[in-house]
Amino acid sequence: MPPEHDRPEQRPVSRRVHRTDWMALLSGMLFIAIGIVFISRPAVQPLVMLTVLVSGLGLAGLVAILAKVIRR
């Protein structure tokens, strides 16, 4: 018997690919970065941190909207 008859039939494996959620990814990276800055420099002004947070979330939202428009 030839060796190809010993193996079960190979079928192509269908993989489900998930789309990247850019808003969640960038927001998570922003919060991690803010946490690192807060731990390493606790004397940072709260107003500066709030400004960075709001600006970063706004940028993450803009990137998420652009990614959604490009996908269509």
C-alpha positions in Angstrom: 0.0 0.0 0.0 1.4 3.5 -0.9 2.2 5.7 2.1 -0.5 8.3 1.1 -3.2 5.8 1.9 -2.0 5.4 5.5 -2.7 9.0 6.4 -6.2 10.4 6.9 -7.5 12.8 4.3 -6.2 16.3 4.8 -8.8 19.0 4.6 -8.0 22.7 4.5 -8.4 24.2 7.9 -10.7 27.2 8.0 -9.5 29.8 10.5 -11.6 32.5 11.9 -9.6 35.7 12.0 -10.6 38.3 14.4 -10.4 42.0 13.5 -8.2 44.1 15.6 -10.1 46.4 18.0 -7.9 49.5 17.7 -9.8 51.5 20.3 -9.3 48.8 22.9 -5.7 48.2 22.0 -4.7 51.9 22.1 -6.7 52.6 25.2 -5.1 49.7 27.0 -1.6 50.9 26.0 -2.4 54.4 27.1 -3.6 53.2 30.6 -0.5 51.1 31.0 1.8 54.0 30.0 0.0 56.3 32.4 0.4 53.8 35.2 4.1 53.5 34.5 4.5 57.2 34.5 2.5 57.5 37.7 4.6 54.9 39.5 7.9 56.2 38.3 7.1 59.9 38.8 4.3 60.3 41.5 4.9 64.1 41.5 3.3 64.6 38.0 0.5 67.2 38.1 -3.0 65.7 37.9 -4.0 68.2 35.3 -1.2 67.1 33.0 -2.2 63.5 33.4 -5.9 64.3 32.7 -4.9 66.2 29.6 -2.7 63.2 28.4 -5.6 60.8 29.2 -8.3 62.7 27.3 -6.0 63.4 24.3 -4.9 59.8 24.2 -8.4 58.5 24.3 -9.4 61.0 21.6 -6.5 59.8 19.4 -7.5 56.2 20.0 -11.1 56.9 19.0 -9.9 58.7 15.8 -7.7 55.7 14.8 -10.6 53.3 15.5 -12.9 55.4 13.3 -10.3 55.6 10.5 -9.7 51.8 10.7 -13.5 51.2 10.4 -13.8 53.5 7.4 -10.8 51.8 5.6 -12.2 48.3 6.2 -15.4 49.1 4.3 
